[in-house]
Amino acid sequence: MQTRNLGKSDLKVSVAGLGCNNFGWFLDREKSLEVIGAAIDAGINFFDTANNYGFPPGESERILGEAVRGRRDGVIIATKVGDKVGDSDENQGAAPAYVRQALEQSLTNLGTDYVDLYQLHYPDPKVPIAETLGAFDQLIQEGKVRYVGCANHSAAQLAEALDAAGATHRAAFISCQSEYSLLARDVESDLAPLMAKNGVGFLPYFPLANGLLTGKYLGGDDSAGRLETLKQIPFFEKFLTPERFEKVGRLAEISRRSGIPMVTLALGWLAAQPFVSSVIAGATKAEQVRANAEACMTALPQELLSELDQL
């Protein structure tokens, strides 16, 4: 498995990462451990979770910690703080005291004494970013966190955080997560150039647009009923548009003509982007993990990449 430095850090992350949001929620413990084991066997070393993933919250961290017990040094664990955990309004945000409290709980869940990458899940408008960075810096000094990153930040918010870190000599974000796929390319206009300029590694999530780029839902048809289920969830409404299905149909035609599976085209294109460090793809089956890992390692011809760019 190819590895890349995450931003300007010395963290070498596998080009295919594993998103752990399914664990302890859509997948039970046994199936989750199977998926994680398959990922490690495929050469994946980067695992991305959060303190609110799973049910009860933190279950994803607990399962991941169990899976890597005895081989902690061989994996890179990324977790997050900031999004709401459970029903309490107090368990969210980026206030320094809460950041520390949340990390201690994450360390307990994971069964480790440090995390490689601690990420601010969402910007917190109530807390100056300099204060949050100060808390992150203290945790780094204590050896409980190696590096810090962010997720779901706009270019302006990331720029503010980088400026604050430079002005105060505090820990700076080495990575940023955002949605990015052949069907969601907003980051290309301002966020990606900002990251490239500042040496911030990019970690795209939803690389297969919630399954649309796998070909499962061609023409909007889904015999298993999953599409109808997604339509009932407000969060997914933005994914299920006629324009997206039209692009999926064009991708299917490219796949048919080239003889390359849609998943390989979608993930291979992402991995070919120079600002991408690791493609975070979720999985519910071991065979999906293996397919995703192989797809991210596939070097697509330049003419094919150019055609995909035009979708």
Summary of the structure (lengths in Angstrom):
residues: 311
radius of gyration: 18.9
end to end distance: 28.1
largest distance: 55.7
contacts: 1094
relative contact order: 0.14
helix: 47%
strand: 17%
